[in-house]
Amino acid sequence: MARIRLFAGAADILGFSETNVHATTAGDLRQVLVTGHGISVEQVIARCSLLVDGVRAADDEHPIRTDSLVDVLPPFAGG
């Protein structure tokens, strides 16, 4: 299973900051995270960037391996 770390608003809305998930693509991971959690979670996760093993997942087809580390990063403000 891939190790998933959630930060800021993503962690707040889901109620946890780390989990393990079976997902083969970035799109699969987004679906797993929002299933059963309602529209507000879906809206937050849709705006998040995914870093898979340190590389930004540019689209939903980006592969995730069973040993991947995925960071779920909501948009950040500041400077």
ABEGO torsion letter per residue (X at the ends): XBBBBBBEAAAAAAGBABBBBBBABAAAAAAAAABGAEAAAAAAAAABBBBBGGBBBABAABBBBAABBBBBBBBBBEX
